[in-house]
Amino acid sequence: MKLSFRETVKNVLGRDEEVYDVTITEEGTSPTRFSGCVVLARPPLEPQPPLIDEFGNLHCTDEAELYVYRFNFGTHRFLKIYTAGYVSGLDSRSDTPAISGGLCTKISQ
């Protein structure tokens, strides 16, 4: 994971939260820049950069909303959730929802 700091914003409680551009690279692959690990604000449905909340958590999705990511920077743990498949009604063994988790091997700022 690579974080590029954008700005500090106040949340609804008046506490500071840091906004980042995020690049995620799967271990053992070449770097991939998702058109973002973004937060899709509703309405309007426009991608926004994710933030790290006061508890050290970052939540985001890819723009197609196929993958959901949750990171905890205190523990360096993450969850990656593949949300497609099954509910579409097309039963395919190559398109099955999945949840994986682990430790981030590298986080750079």
Residue, then its C-alpha position, 0 to 999 in steps of 0.5 A: m500500500k502506498l499513501s499520498f497525503r492530500e489534506t486534513v479535514k474535520n469530521v462531523l465531530g470536529r476531529d481531524e482526519e487525513v485524506y490520502d490517494v491510495t495505491i494497492t499492490e498485491e504481494g508478488t505482483s507489479p504495482t497496480r494503480f486502481s483508478g482508486c481505492v476510493v469512497l463512493a459518496r452518495p449522492p452524487l456518485e463521485p469517487q472521493p479519496p479515502l481518509i484515515d479516521e481517528f482510530g487508524n482505519l481506512h475503508c475504500t472500494d474500487e470504482a466498480e465496487l467489486y472489491v472492498y478494502r478495510f485497513n487498520f494502521g495500528t495493527h497493519r491488518f487488512l480485509k479484502i472482500y470480493t463482492a461480485g458473483y453469486v447474487s448475479g444468478l450466474d453460477s460460475r466457479s470462477d466468480t465467487p464472492a470471497i473474503s481474505g485478510g492478513l497483514c500488510t507487508k509494506i505500507s509507505q507514505 
